[in-house]
């Protein structure tokens, strides 16, 4: 499998680092984001394959992140 470009969104730094570190060790390119706005900036700046978000995080309510991407 080819490496994926993945945005990891979580307001908790330890969770971002844990998930991002695991994915990076699997060979994927990881873009950590602490908020929905930061995640959207990553999505708008580059082609990404996947966005992983903490659904319960106030930092990125899933519908607003999705619709804000323009995709």
PyMOL commands that set and color helices and strands:
alter all, ss='L'
color gray80, all
select helices_A, chain A and resi 13-25+36-45+62-68
alter helices_A, ss='H'
color red, helices_A
select strands_A, chain A and resi 5-9+29-33+50-53
alter strands_A, ss='S'
color yellow, strands_A
deselect
rebuild
show_as cartoon
